[in-house]
Amino acid sequence: MSSNTTPSRRVENSLGSSIALFVPMMVLFLGAIYSLAFLTLENVWPMAVCLVLFALSFWIPQTLMGRSDSAGEN
């Protein structure tokens, strides 16, 4: 019993939208690394900035943009 229906195709991102998402997230990530250059024992704010920027660079694409729900697709 074979059916002639084709499986649903996975919707791929366009190159432009992938670049538009990659560039700001990479800027956030590199900003997190750059903020560590100002870290001293007397000034802990660069570490706080680093943690926030690092978390945002992963949280925004996975949660707000819906990129984390593609693992179950075939």
PDB file of N, CA, C and O in Angstrom, chain B, residues numbered from 101:
ATOM      1  N   MET B 101       0.821  -1.180   0.000  1.00  0.00           N
ATOM      2  CA  MET B 101       0.000   0.000   0.000  1.00  0.00           C
ATOM      3  C   MET B 101       0.865   1.244   0.000  1.00  0.00           C
ATOM      4  O   MET B 101       1.232   1.743   1.064  1.00  0.00           O
ATOM      5  N   SER B 102       1.177   1.723  -1.111  1.00  0.00           N
ATOM      6  CA  SER B 102       1.959   2.944  -1.180  1.00  0.00           C
ATOM      7  C   SER B 102       1.072   4.068  -1.684  1.00  0.00           C
ATOM      8  O   SER B 102       0.246   3.893  -2.581  1.00  0.00           O
ATOM      9  N   SER B 103       1.268   5.198  -1.091  1.00  0.00           N
ATOM     10  CA  SER B 103       0.488   6.351  -1.527  1.00  0.00           C
ATOM     11  C   SER B 103       1.356   7.256  -2.370  1.00  0.00           C
ATOM     12  O   SER B 103       2.581   7.237  -2.250  1.00  0.00           O
ATOM     13  N   ASN B 104       0.747   8.030  -3.204  1.00  0.00           N
ATOM     14  CA  ASN B 104       1.478   8.910  -4.102  1.00  0.00           C
ATOM     15  C   ASN B 104       1.657  10.314  -3.544  1.00  0.00           C
ATOM     16  O   ASN B 104       1.954  11.245  -4.293  1.00  0.00           O
ATOM     17  N   THR B 105       1.483  10.475  -2.250  1.00  0.00           N
ATOM     18  CA  THR B 105       1.658  11.804  -1.660  1.00  0.00           C
ATOM     19  C   THR B 105       3.125  12.035  -1.374  1.00  0.00           C
ATOM     20  O   THR B 105       3.841  11.130  -0.947  1.00  0.00           O
ATOM     21  N   THR B 106       3.554  13.235  -1.611  1.00  0.00           N
ATOM     22  CA  THR B 106       4.943  13.576  -1.323  1.00  0.00           C
ATOM     23  C   THR B 106       5.058  14.080   0.100  1.00  0.00           C
ATOM     24  O   THR B 106       4.150  14.743   0.600  1.00  0.00           O
ATOM     25  N   PRO B 107       6.157  13.775   0.753  1.00  0.00           N
ATOM     26  CA  PRO B 107       6.316  14.281   2.124  1.00  0.00           C
ATOM     27  C   PRO B 107       6.433  15.799   2.116  1.00  0.00           C
ATOM     28  O   PRO B 107       6.914  16.401   1.156  1.00  0.00           O
ATOM     29  N   SER B 108       5.988  16.386   3.191  1.00  0.00           N
ATOM     30  CA  SER B 108       6.054  17.848   3.264  1.00  0.00           C
ATOM     31  C   SER B 108       7.509  18.285   3.286  1.00  0.00           C
ATOM     32  O   SER B 108       8.348  17.676   3.949  1.00  0.00           O
ATOM     33  N   ARG B 109       7.786  19.338   2.559  1.00  0.00           N
ATOM     34  CA  ARG B 109       9.153  19.838   2.490  1.00  0.00           C
ATOM     35  C   ARG B 109       9.427  20.752   3.653  1.00  0.00           C
ATOM     36  O   ARG B 109       8.557  21.497   4.106  1.00  0.00           O
ATOM     37  N   ARG B 110      10.649  20.682   4.128  1.00  0.00           N
ATOM     38  CA  ARG B 110      11.079  21.563   5.207  1.00  0.00           C
ATOM     39  C   ARG B 110      11.343  22.937   4.630  1.00  0.00           C
ATOM     40  O   ARG B 110      11.998  23.064   3.596  1.00  0.00           O
ATOM     41  N   VAL B 111      10.846  23.949   5.279  1.00  0.00           N
ATOM     42  CA  VAL B 111      11.049  25.303   4.807  1.00  0.00           C
ATOM     43  C   VAL B 111      12.428  25.766   5.239  1.00  0.00           C
ATOM     44  O   VAL B 111      12.731  25.813   6.431  1.00  0.00           O
ATOM     45  N   GLU B 112      13.253  26.104   4.276  1.00  0.00           N
ATOM     46  CA  GLU B 112      14.606  26.561   4.564  1.00  0.00           C
ATOM     47  C   GLU B 112      14.632  28.074   4.646  1.00  0.00           C
ATOM     48  O   GLU B 112      13.816  28.750   4.019  1.00  0.00           O
ATOM     49  N   ASN B 113      15.555  28.598   5.406  1.00  0.00           N
ATOM     50  CA  ASN B 113      15.730  30.042   5.510  1.00  0.00           C
ATOM     51  C   ASN B 113      16.407  30.560   4.262  1.00  0.00           C
ATOM     52  O   ASN B 113      17.238  29.881   3.659  1.00  0.00           O
ATOM     53  N   SER B 114      16.044  31.760   3.888  1.00  0.00           N
ATOM     54  CA  SER B 114      16.747  32.382   2.777  1.00  0.00           C
ATOM     55  C   SER B 114      18.106  32.871   3.264  1.00  0.00           C
ATOM     56  O   SER B 114      18.323  33.053   4.462  1.00  0.00           O
ATOM     57  N   LEU B 115      19.004  33.078   2.330  1.00  0.00           N
ATOM     58  CA  LEU B 115      20.342  33.521   2.679  1.00  0.00           C
ATOM     59  C   LEU B 115      20.298  34.888   3.348  1.00  0.00           C
ATOM     60  O   LEU B 115      21.023  35.133   4.312  1.00  0.00           O
ATOM     61  N   GLY B 116      19.460  35.767   2.846  1.00  0.00           N
ATOM     62  CA  GLY B 116      19.371  37.117   3.415  1.00  0.00           C
ATOM     63  C   GLY B 116      18.895  37.113   4.859  1.00  0.00           C
ATOM     64  O   GLY B 116      19.435  37.841   5.693  1.00  0.00           O
ATOM     65  N   SER B 117      17.888  36.299   5.164  1.00  0.00           N
ATOM     66  CA  SER B 117      17.394  36.264   6.547  1.00  0.00           C
ATOM     67  C   SER B 117      18.399  35.589   7.474  1.00  0.00           C
ATOM     68  O   SER B 117      18.505  35.951   8.646  1.00  0.00           O
ATOM     69  N   SER B 118      19.131  34.619   6.959  1.00  0.00           N
ATOM     70  CA  SER B 118      20.153  33.973   7.780  1.00  0.00           C
ATOM     71  C   SER B 118      21.281  34.944   8.106  1.00  0.00           C
ATOM     72  O   SER B 118      21.763  34.985   9.238  1.00  0.00           O
ATOM     73  N   ILE B 119      21.698  35.719   7.120  1.00  0.00           N
ATOM     74  CA  ILE B 119      22.754  36.706   7.358  1.00  0.00           C
ATOM     75  C   ILE B 119      22.256  37.810   8.273  1.00  0.00           C
ATOM     76  O   ILE B 119      22.982  38.276   9.151  1.00  0.00           O
ATOM     77  N   ALA B 120      21.001  38.231   8.061  1.00  0.00           N
ATOM     78  CA  ALA B 120      20.431  39.290   8.897  1.00  0.00           C
ATOM     79  C   ALA B 120      20.303  38.852  10.350  1.00  0.00           C
ATOM     80  O   ALA B 120      20.325  39.698  11.244  1.00  0.00           O
ATOM     81  N   LEU B 121      20.173  37.582  10.606  1.00  0.00           N
ATOM     82  CA  LEU B 121      20.123  37.082  11.976  1.00  0.00           C
ATOM     83  C   LEU B 121      21.528  36.814  12.514  1.00  0.00           C
ATOM     84  O   LEU B 121      21.799  37.067  13.688  1.00  0.00           O
ATOM     85  N   PHE B 122      22.409  36.311  11.676  1.00  0.00           N
ATOM     86  CA  PHE B 122      23.761  35.955  12.112  1.00  0.00           C
ATOM     87  C   PHE B 122      24.584  37.177  12.516  1.00  0.00           C
ATOM     88  O   PHE B 122      25.258  37.158  13.545  1.00  0.00           O
ATOM     89  N   VAL B 123      24.531  38.229  11.719  1.00  0.00           N
ATOM     90  CA  VAL B 123      25.396  39.389  11.959  1.00  0.00           C
ATOM     91  C   VAL B 123      25.115  40.056  13.312  1.00  0.00           C
ATOM     92  O   VAL B 123      26.061  40.269  14.070  1.00  0.00           O
ATOM     93  N   PRO B 124      23.865  40.395  13.653  1.00  0.00           N
ATOM     94  CA  PRO B 124      23.660  41.016  14.981  1.00  0.00           C
ATOM     95  C   PRO B 124      23.996  40.092  16.147  1.00  0.00           C
ATOM     96  O   PRO B 124      24.482  40.551  17.180  1.00  0.00           O
ATOM     97  N   MET B 125      23.741  38.791  15.988  1.00  0.00           N
ATOM     98  CA  MET B 125      24.054  37.870  17.079  1.00  0.00           C
ATOM     99  C   MET B 125      25.563  37.710  17.244  1.00  0.00           C
ATOM    100  O   MET B 125      26.049  37.540  18.362  1.00  0.00           O
ATOM    101  N   MET B 126      26.301  37.764  16.146  1.00  0.00           N
ATOM    102  CA  MET B 126      27.757  37.703  16.243  1.00  0.00           C
ATOM    103  C   MET B 126      28.304  38.980  16.865  1.00  0.00           C
ATOM    104  O   MET B 126      29.280  38.938  17.614  1.00  0.00           O
ATOM    105  N   VAL B 127      27.684  40.113  16.560  1.00  0.00           N
ATOM    106  CA  VAL B 127      28.093  41.378  17.187  1.00  0.00           C
ATOM    107  C   VAL B 127      27.865  41.311  18.695  1.00  0.00           C
ATOM    108  O   VAL B 127      28.717  41.752  19.467  1.00  0.00           O
ATOM    109  N   LEU B 128      26.729  40.765  19.122  1.00  0.00           N
ATOM    110  CA  LEU B 128      26.476  40.603  20.557  1.00  0.00           C
ATOM    111  C   LEU B 128      27.520  39.686  21.194  1.00  0.00           C
ATOM    112  O   LEU B 128      28.039  39.978  22.271  1.00  0.00           O
ATOM    113  N   PHE B 129      27.819  38.591  20.528  1.00  0.00           N
ATOM    114  CA  PHE B 129      28.791  37.637  21.066  1.00  0.00           C
ATOM    115  C   PHE B 129      30.186  38.255  21.151  1.00  0.00           C
ATOM    116  O   PHE B 129      30.862  38.115  22.170  1.00  0.00           O
ATOM    117  N   LEU B 130      30.617  38.930  20.099  1.00  0.00           N
ATOM    118  CA  LEU B 130      31.933  39.557  20.123  1.00  0.00           C
ATOM    119  C   LEU B 130      31.978  40.729  21.106  1.00  0.00           C
ATOM    120  O   LEU B 130      33.023  41.008  21.693  1.00  0.00           O
ATOM    121  N   GLY B 131      30.847  41.412  21.285  1.00  0.00           N
ATOM    122  CA  GLY B 131      30.777  42.460  22.299  1.00  0.00           C
ATOM    123  C   GLY B 131      30.941  41.889  23.697  1.00  0.00           C
ATOM    124  O   GLY B 131      31.540  42.523  24.566  1.00  0.00           O
ATOM    125  N   ALA B 132      30.410  40.695  23.913  1.00  0.00           N
ATOM    126  CA  ALA B 132      30.576  40.036  25.208  1.00  0.00           C
ATOM    127  C   ALA B 132      32.045  39.718  25.465  1.00  0.00           C
ATOM    128  O   ALA B 132      32.546  39.913  26.572  1.00  0.00           O
ATOM    129  N   ILE B 133      32.723  39.230  24.443  1.00  0.00           N
ATOM    130  CA  ILE B 133      34.146  38.928  24.598  1.00  0.00           C
ATOM    131  C   ILE B 133      34.951  40.210  24.793  1.00  0.00           C
ATOM    132  O   ILE B 133      35.859  40.253  25.622  1.00  0.00           O
ATOM    133  N   TYR B 134      34.620  41.251  24.035  1.00  0.00           N
ATOM    134  CA  TYR B 134      35.353  42.514  24.125  1.00  0.00           C
ATOM    135  C   TYR B 134      35.184  43.167  25.496  1.00  0.00           C
ATOM    136  O   TYR B 134      36.103  43.820  25.991  1.00  0.00           O
ATOM    137  N   SER B 135      34.016  42.993  26.108  1.00  0.00           N
ATOM    138  CA  SER B 135      33.785  43.611  27.415  1.00  0.00           C
ATOM    139  C   SER B 135      34.722  43.050  28.484  1.00  0.00           C
ATOM    140  O   SER B 135      34.967  43.707  29.496  1.00  0.00           O
ATOM    141  N   LEU B 136      35.243  41.857  28.271  1.00  0.00           N
ATOM    142  CA  LEU B 136      36.164  41.270  29.240  1.00  0.00           C
ATOM    143  C   LEU B 136      37.509  41.982  29.266  1.00  0.00           C
ATOM    144  O   LEU B 136      38.272  41.818  30.217  1.00  0.00           O
ATOM    145  N   ALA B 137      37.811  42.764  28.247  1.00  0.00           N
ATOM    146  CA  ALA B 137      39.065  43.513  28.232  1.00  0.00           C
ATOM    147  C   ALA B 137      39.087  44.573  29.329  1.00  0.00           C
ATOM    148  O   ALA B 137      40.160  45.007  29.748  1.00  0.00           O
ATOM    149  N   PHE B 138      37.921  44.988  29.792  1.00  0.00           N
ATOM    150  CA  PHE B 138      37.827  46.034  30.813  1.00  0.00           C
ATOM    151  C   PHE B 138      37.627  45.462  32.214  1.00  0.00           C
ATOM    152  O   PHE B 138      37.458  46.225  33.166  1.00  0.00           O
ATOM    153  N   LEU B 139      37.642  44.155  32.360  1.00  0.00           N
ATOM    154  CA  LEU B 139      37.397  43.503  33.639  1.00  0.00           C
ATOM    155  C   LEU B 139      38.604  43.634  34.554  1.00  0.00           C
ATOM    156  O   LEU B 139      39.726  43.289  34.182  1.00  0.00           O
ATOM    157  N   THR B 140      38.355  44.139  35.759  1.00  0.00           N
ATOM    158  CA  THR B 140      39.377  44.190  36.811  1.00  0.00           C
ATOM    159  C   THR B 140      38.742  43.690  38.094  1.00  0.00           C
ATOM    160  O   THR B 140      37.536  43.448  38.144  1.00  0.00           O
ATOM    161  N   LEU B 141      39.552  43.534  39.130  1.00  0.00           N
ATOM    162  CA  LEU B 141      38.995  43.106  40.409  1.00  0.00           C
ATOM    163  C   LEU B 141      38.175  44.215  41.064  1.00  0.00           C
ATOM    164  O   LEU B 141      37.287  43.936  41.870  1.00  0.00           O
ATOM    165  N   GLU B 142      38.461  45.455  40.729  1.00  0.00           N
ATOM    166  CA  GLU B 142      37.705  46.576  41.305  1.00  0.00           C
ATOM    167  C   GLU B 142      36.427  46.864  40.528  1.00  0.00           C
ATOM    168  O   GLU B 142      35.469  47.390  41.094  1.00  0.00           O
ATOM    169  N   ASN B 143      36.397  46.530  39.244  1.00  0.00           N
ATOM    170  CA  ASN B 143      35.248  46.837  38.399  1.00  0.00           C
ATOM    171  C   ASN B 143      34.688  45.536  37.829  1.00  0.00           C
ATOM    172  O   ASN B 143      35.278  44.930  36.934  1.00  0.00           O
ATOM    173  N   VAL B 144      33.547  45.119  38.357  1.00  0.00           N
ATOM    174  CA  VAL B 144      32.952  43.858  37.927  1.00  0.00           C
ATOM    175  C   VAL B 144      31.863  44.048  36.874  1.00  0.00           C
ATOM    176  O   VAL B 144      31.321  43.060  36.377  1.00  0.00           O
ATOM    177  N   TRP B 145      31.532  45.280  36.522  1.00  0.00           N
ATOM    178  CA  TRP B 145      30.469  45.521  35.547  1.00  0.00           C
ATOM    179  C   TRP B 145      30.752  44.940  34.173  1.00  0.00           C
ATOM    180  O   TRP B 145      29.811  44.507  33.508  1.00  0.00           O
ATOM    181  N   PRO B 146      32.006  44.905  33.706  1.00  0.00           N
ATOM    182  CA  PRO B 146      32.238  44.256  32.412  1.00  0.00           C
ATOM    183  C   PRO B 146      31.846  42.772  32.399  1.00  0.00           C
ATOM    184  O   PRO B 146      31.412  42.258  31.367  1.00  0.00           O
ATOM    185  N   MET B 147      31.993  42.091  33.524  1.00  0.00           N
ATOM    186  CA  MET B 147      31.563  40.696  33.583  1.00  0.00           C
ATOM    187  C   MET B 147      30.044  40.584  33.502  1.00  0.00           C
ATOM    188  O   MET B 147      29.518  39.666  32.871  1.00  0.00           O
ATOM    189  N   ALA B 148      29.343  41.514  34.138  1.00  0.00           N
ATOM    190  CA  ALA B 148      27.882  41.515  34.052  1.00  0.00           C
ATOM    191  C   ALA B 148      27.434  41.776  32.617  1.00  0.00           C
ATOM    192  O   ALA B 148      26.509  41.132  32.122  1.00  0.00           O
ATOM    193  N   VAL B 149      28.089  42.718  31.957  1.00  0.00           N
ATOM    194  CA  VAL B 149      27.774  43.003  30.555  1.00  0.00           C
ATOM    195  C   VAL B 149      28.073  41.789  29.692  1.00  0.00           C
ATOM    196  O   VAL B 149      27.297  41.452  28.798  1.00  0.00           O
ATOM    197  N   CYS B 150      29.194  41.132  29.957  1.00  0.00           N
ATOM    198  CA  CYS B 150      29.566  39.941  29.209  1.00  0.00           C
ATOM    199  C   CYS B 150      28.508  38.850  29.338  1.00  0.00           C
ATOM    200  O   CYS B 150      28.107  38.256  28.337  1.00  0.00           O
ATOM    201  N   LEU B 151      28.062  38.588  30.538  1.00  0.00           N
ATOM    202  CA  LEU B 151      27.056  37.545  30.756  1.00  0.00           C
ATOM    203  C   LEU B 151      25.738  37.871  30.071  1.00  0.00           C
ATOM    204  O   LEU B 151      25.107  36.991  29.487  1.00  0.00           O
ATOM    205  N   VAL B 152      25.319  39.126  30.138  1.00  0.00           N
ATOM    206  CA  VAL B 152      24.054  39.523  29.508  1.00  0.00           C
ATOM    207  C   VAL B 152      24.154  39.416  27.990  1.00  0.00           C
ATOM    208  O   VAL B 152      23.264  38.853  27.353  1.00  0.00           O
ATOM    209  N   LEU B 153      25.218  39.947  27.405  1.00  0.00           N
ATOM    210  CA  LEU B 153      25.372  39.894  25.946  1.00  0.00           C
ATOM    211  C   LEU B 153      25.520  38.457  25.454  1.00  0.00           C
ATOM    212  O   LEU B 153      24.953  38.090  24.425  1.00  0.00           O
ATOM    213  N   PHE B 154      26.270  37.654  26.179  1.00  0.00           N
ATOM    214  CA  PHE B 154      26.450  36.250  25.805  1.00  0.00           C
ATOM    215  C   PHE B 154      25.124  35.505  25.851  1.00  0.00           C
ATOM    216  O   PHE B 154      24.806  34.739  24.941  1.00  0.00           O
ATOM    217  N   ALA B 155      24.349  35.727  26.910  1.00  0.00           N
ATOM    218  CA  ALA B 155      23.049  35.064  27.025  1.00  0.00           C
ATOM    219  C   ALA B 155      22.104  35.516  25.917  1.00  0.00           C
ATOM    220  O   ALA B 155      21.387  34.698  25.341  1.00  0.00           O
ATOM    221  N   LEU B 156      22.099  36.809  25.616  1.00  0.00           N
ATOM    222  CA  LEU B 156      21.224  37.314  24.558  1.00  0.00           C
ATOM    223  C   LEU B 156      21.611  36.765  23.187  1.00  0.00           C
ATOM    224  O   LEU B 156      20.740  36.506  22.356  1.00  0.00           O
ATOM    225  N   SER B 157      22.898  36.588  22.947  1.00  0.00           N
ATOM    226  CA  SER B 157      23.328  36.107  21.631  1.00  0.00           C
ATOM    227  C   SER B 157      22.862  34.674  21.364  1.00  0.00           C
ATOM    228  O   SER B 157      22.791  34.264  20.205  1.00  0.00           O
ATOM    229  N   PHE B 158      22.549  33.915  22.394  1.00  0.00           N
ATOM    230  CA  PHE B 158      21.998  32.584  22.205  1.00  0.00           C
ATOM    231  C   PHE B 158      20.489  32.543  22.412  1.00  0.00           C
ATOM    232  O   PHE B 158      19.798  31.779  21.738  1.00  0.00           O
ATOM    233  N   TRP B 159      19.973  33.339  23.321  1.00  0.00           N
ATOM    234  CA  TRP B 159      18.549  33.290  23.650  1.00  0.00           C
ATOM    235  C   TRP B 159      17.675  33.876  22.552  1.00  0.00           C
ATOM    236  O   TRP B 159      16.608  33.336  22.260  1.00  0.00           O
ATOM    237  N   ILE B 160      18.106  34.964  21.944  1.00  0.00           N
ATOM    238  CA  ILE B 160      17.293  35.614  20.912  1.00  0.00           C
ATOM    239  C   ILE B 160      17.041  34.679  19.724  1.00  0.00           C
ATOM    240  O   ILE B 160      15.884  34.507  19.343  1.00  0.00           O
ATOM    241  N   PRO B 161      18.070  34.068  19.120  1.00  0.00           N
ATOM    242  CA  PRO B 161      17.766  33.196  17.981  1.00  0.00           C
ATOM    243  C   PRO B 161      16.979  31.943  18.368  1.00  0.00           C
ATOM    244  O   PRO B 161      16.130  31.487  17.602  1.00  0.00           O
ATOM    245  N   GLN B 162      17.249  31.391  19.533  1.00  0.00           N
ATOM    246  CA  GLN B 162      16.597  30.141  19.899  1.00  0.00           C
ATOM    247  C   GLN B 162      15.161  30.330  20.368  1.00  0.00           C
ATOM    248  O   GLN B 162      14.311  29.478  20.110  1.00  0.00           O
ATOM    249  N   THR B 163      14.884  31.416  21.043  1.00  0.00           N
ATOM    250  CA  THR B 163      13.562  31.595  21.614  1.00  0.00           C
ATOM    251  C   THR B 163      12.697  32.545  20.793  1.00  0.00           C
ATOM    252  O   THR B 163      11.617  32.167  20.340  1.00  0.00           O
ATOM    253  N   LEU B 164      13.157  33.747  20.604  1.00  0.00           N
ATOM    254  CA  LEU B 164      12.326  34.738  19.928  1.00  0.00           C
ATOM    255  C   LEU B 164      12.183  34.476  18.438  1.00  0.00           C
ATOM    256  O   LEU B 164      11.120  34.724  17.869  1.00  0.00           O
ATOM    257  N   MET B 165      13.226  33.982  17.801  1.00  0.00           N
ATOM    258  CA  MET B 165      13.167  33.740  16.363  1.00  0.00           C
ATOM    259  C   MET B 165      12.657  32.342  16.020  1.00  0.00           C
ATOM    260  O   MET B 165      12.434  32.045  14.847  1.00  0.00           O
ATOM    261  N   GLY B 166      12.470  31.482  17.015  1.00  0.00           N
ATOM    262  CA  GLY B 166      11.916  30.150  16.778  1.00  0.00           C
ATOM    263  C   GLY B 166      12.873  29.193  16.109  1.00  0.00           C
ATOM    264  O   GLY B 166      12.427  28.288  15.404  1.00  0.00           O
ATOM    265  N   ARG B 167      14.170  29.351  16.298  1.00  0.00           N
ATOM    266  CA  ARG B 167      15.135  28.474  15.645  1.00  0.00           C
ATOM    267  C   ARG B 167      15.370  27.190  16.442  1.00  0.00           C
ATOM    268  O   ARG B 167      15.978  26.255  15.922  1.00  0.00           O
ATOM    269  N   SER B 168      14.910  27.123  17.673  1.00  0.00           N
ATOM    270  CA  SER B 168      15.184  25.940  18.484  1.00  0.00           C
ATOM    271  C   SER B 168      14.196  24.807  18.218  1.00  0.00           C
ATOM    272  O   SER B 168      14.428  23.680  18.655  1.00  0.00           O
ATOM    273  N   ASP B 169      13.107  25.079  17.514  1.00  0.00           N
ATOM    274  CA  ASP B 169      12.092  24.050  17.306  1.00  0.00           C
ATOM    275  C   ASP B 169      12.252  23.304  15.990  1.00  0.00           C
ATOM    276  O   ASP B 169      11.315  22.633  15.557  1.00  0.00           O
ATOM    277  N   SER B 170      13.405  23.397  15.340  1.00  0.00           N
ATOM    278  CA  SER B 170      13.598  22.728  14.058  1.00  0.00           C
ATOM    279  C   SER B 170      14.210  21.336  14.197  1.00  0.00           C
ATOM    280  O   SER B 170      14.400  20.659  13.187  1.00  0.00           O
ATOM    281  N   ALA B 171      14.521  20.891  15.401  1.00  0.00           N
ATOM    282  CA  ALA B 171      15.188  19.605  15.568  1.00  0.00           C
ATOM    283  C   ALA B 171      14.254  18.433  15.265  1.00  0.00           C
ATOM    284  O   ALA B 171      14.720  17.386  14.816  1.00  0.00           O
ATOM    285  N   GLY B 172      12.974  18.579  15.493  1.00  0.00           N
ATOM    286  CA  GLY B 172      12.046  17.474  15.257  1.00  0.00           C
ATOM    287  C   GLY B 172      11.559  17.358  13.845  1.00  0.00           C
ATOM    288  O   GLY B 172      10.799  16.440  13.538  1.00  0.00           O
ATOM    289  N   GLU B 173      11.964  18.252  12.968  1.00  0.00           N
ATOM    290  CA  GLU B 173      11.498  18.201  11.589  1.00  0.00           C
ATOM    291  C   GLU B 173      12.247  17.146  10.811  1.00  0.00           C
ATOM    292  O   GLU B 173      13.426  16.894  11.059  1.00  0.00           O
ATOM    293  N   ASN B 174      11.564  16.535   9.877  1.00  0.00           N
ATOM    294  CA  ASN B 174      12.190  15.511   9.027  1.00  0.00           C
ATOM    295  C   ASN B 174      12.354  16.029   7.628  1.00  0.00           C
ATOM    296  O   ASN B 174      12.861  15.316   6.761  1.00  0.00           O
TER     297      ASN B 174
END
